[in-house]
């Protein structure tokens, strides 16, 4: 397993795809003129390494939609963990949750919370950077750390959501930093600050740890496609490609 990780880290960065643009349409019909202006100004003000970057925003008066062009983020981290779960450990878990909490903490400091945060809105690029999307759902208010529960559940126990993952009840020991984080997140009185100081996020992690797993996942996708093209069934030791990962290799993956 470790040899696979070292090999993935040795892959030249030239294999990474250039950034492209995703597009979102926000209905403005229920917003007053000032509310539309405030929403657009708010989205323009967001600038953080763990929030999906805004490239362009304007009001299309013909369609009455706010049109937003965003940085393209190709992969859902929840689906990535389905793909590489045998290689997934506390370091990669910390890399995902640490970056997610940094993005949420930035919003909280600015006086906002993400009102519709879900596991599908936490995305990654091929460099291992994790970013939060769906920022048009942000409103003034205090962060709700328990919103991280669905994401954390998908990252730690993906077999509950995908039959492609084998059950591994020994993955996270009860005395592990990961399980301690889960318990802390489940407490009603927890906060983003407390979570950021948890033992899990004190592990030395880097986004390159996630990049290594990303490259392993795509190498497996390509291997399985070649086997299928040659009329050979998929290796039972490898999970089937997730839709996002599989389609991303064909330039048709979902937008941010």
Number of C-alpha atoms within 10 A of each C-alpha: 7 8 8 14 16 11 12 19 19 11 12 8 10 7 9 12 13 8 12 13 16 17 16 16 16 15 15 19 12 9 11 10 11 9 12 19 14 12 20 18 12 14 17 14 10 16 14 13 15 22 25 25 23 20 13 14 18 12 18 13 9 6 12 14 17 20 19 20 18 20 20 22 27 25 28 22 25 24 23 23 25 27 27 20 23 16 16 19 15 19 19 23 20 26 23 29 21 22 23 21 21 20 20 24 20 18 24 18 11 13 14 17 23 23 18 13 21 16 20 17 20 26 28 27 21 23 17 22 21 29 27 26 23 18 21 17 13 18 17 13 14 15 20 17 22 18 16 20 15 14 23 21 16 19 24 23 21 23 18 12 13 14 12 16 20 16 13 13 9 7 17 16 11 11 8 13 19 24 17 17 20 17 12 17 22 14 11 10 10 15 16 19 12 13 19 19 11 17 14 24 23 13 14 9 18 17 19 16 21 28 21 23 25 25 24 19 26 20 12 18 22 14 14 20 16 14 14 12 10 9 9 11 12 15 12 7 8 16 21 18 22 20 12 16 22 19 16 16 14 8 11 12 17 16 17 26
